[in-house]
């Protein structure tokens, strides 16, 4: 009676696992990009809503003076949001003169206006 596996059985199992990984890897990358895009769109929607509240309470859109831009730490502080500062793959900015919120990552940019509407994508690899 033999205990263990033969070399042929091990090679077959390793080959099957390799084939499965080869099929799954490209799909994983596509799924990851879609998830990152959804993250950016959801965050921009939060910023849009926060900007509307800020305008109702303070008068102008944040940041003031008009035309200045703001990073994520300032966005969190002034718009009372809790967006991730360092763990996010995206860089978020808002511009009150253009009334836009922007998410940028690896040559891809999602932009939306404060007044509403769906974010639009520009740059490499946009869906």
C-alpha positions in Angstrom: 0.0 0.0 0.0 1.4 3.4 -1.1 1.0 6.6 0.9 1.3 9.9 -0.9 1.1 11.0 -4.5 3.0 10.0 -7.6 5.0 12.6 -9.6 2.6 12.3 -12.5 -0.4 13.1 -10.2 1.4 16.1 -8.8 2.3 17.4 -12.3 -1.3 17.0 -13.5 -2.7 18.9 -10.5 -0.1 21.7 -10.8 -0.9 22.0 -14.6 -4.6 22.2 -14.0 -4.1 24.9 -11.3 -1.9 26.8 -13.7 -4.5 26.7 -16.4 -7.2 28.0 -14.1 -5.0 30.8 -12.9 -4.2 31.8 -16.5 -7.9 32.1 -17.2 -8.8 34.0 -14.0 -6.0 36.6 -13.9 -7.1 38.8 -16.8 -10.7 38.7 -15.5 -9.5 39.7 -12.0 -7.7 42.8 -13.4 -10.9 43.9 -15.3 -13.0 43.4 -12.2 -10.6 45.3 -10.1 -10.6 48.3 -12.5 -14.4 48.3 -12.5 -14.5 48.3 -8.7 -12.1 51.2 -8.6 -14.2 53.1 -11.1 -17.3 52.5 -9.0 -15.4 53.8 -5.9 -14.5 57.0 -7.7 -18.1 57.5 -9.0 -19.6 56.9 -5.5 -17.1 59.3 -3.9 -17.8 62.0 -6.4 -21.6 61.5 -5.8 -20.9 62.1 -2.0 -18.9 65.2 -2.8 -21.7 66.5 -5.0 -24.2 66.0 -2.3 -21.9 67.6 0.3 -21.3 70.6 -2.0 -25.1 71.2 -2.3 -25.4 71.2 1.5 -22.4 73.4 1.9 -23.9 75.9 -0.6 -27.2 76.0 1.2 -25.5 76.6 4.6 -22.6 78.9 3.6 -23.6 80.6 0.4 -20.8 79.9 -2.0 -19.5 76.5 -3.0 -16.5 75.1 -1.2 -13.6 75.9 -1.6 -13.7 79.7 -1.3 -12.4 81.9 -2.9 -13.8 80.7 -6.2 -11.3 79.1 -8.4 -9.1 77.5 -5.7 -8.9 73.8 -5.4 -8.9 71.5 -2.4 -7.3 68.2 -1.5 -9.1 65.3 0.2 -8.1 66.2 3.8 -9.6 69.7 3.4 -12.6 68.3 1.6 -13.3 66.0 4.6 -12.8 68.8 7.1 -14.9 71.5 5.3 -17.6 69.3 3.8 -17.9 67.1 6.9 -17.1 63.9 5.0 -15.0 60.8 6.1 -13.4 59.9 2.8 -10.2 57.8 3.1 -7.2 60.0 2.9 -4.3 57.7 2.3 -5.8 54.3 1.5 -7.6 55.4 -1.6 -6.2 54.7 -5.1 -7.7 58.0 -6.3 -6.7 61.6 -5.8 -9.8 63.8 -5.3 -10.0 67.6 -5.8 -12.8 70.1 -6.0 -12.9 73.4 -7.9 -15.5 75.9 -6.9 -15.0 78.2 -10.0 -15.6 75.3 -12.4 -18.0 73.7 -9.9 -16.5 70.3 -10.5 -15.3 67.4 -8.4 -12.5 65.3 -9.9 -11.0 61.9 -9.1 -7.7 61.1 -10.8 -5.7 57.8 -10.9 -3.1 56.5 -13.4 -4.1 58.7 -16.3 -7.8 58.2 -15.8 -10.0 61.1 -14.6 -13.6 61.1 -13.4 -15.3 64.5 -13.4 -18.7 65.6 -12.3 -20.3 69.0 -11.7 -21.7 70.1 -8.3 -25.1 70.6 -9.7 -25.6 66.9 -10.5 -25.4 64.5 -13.4 -23.4 61.4 -13.9 -19.6 61.6 -13.7 -17.8 61.4 -17.0 -14.5 59.6 -17.6 -11.5 60.8 -19.6 -8.1 59.4 -20.2 -6.6 55.9 -20.6 -8.8 52.9 -20.1 -12.1 54.6 -19.6 -15.1 52.4 -19.9 
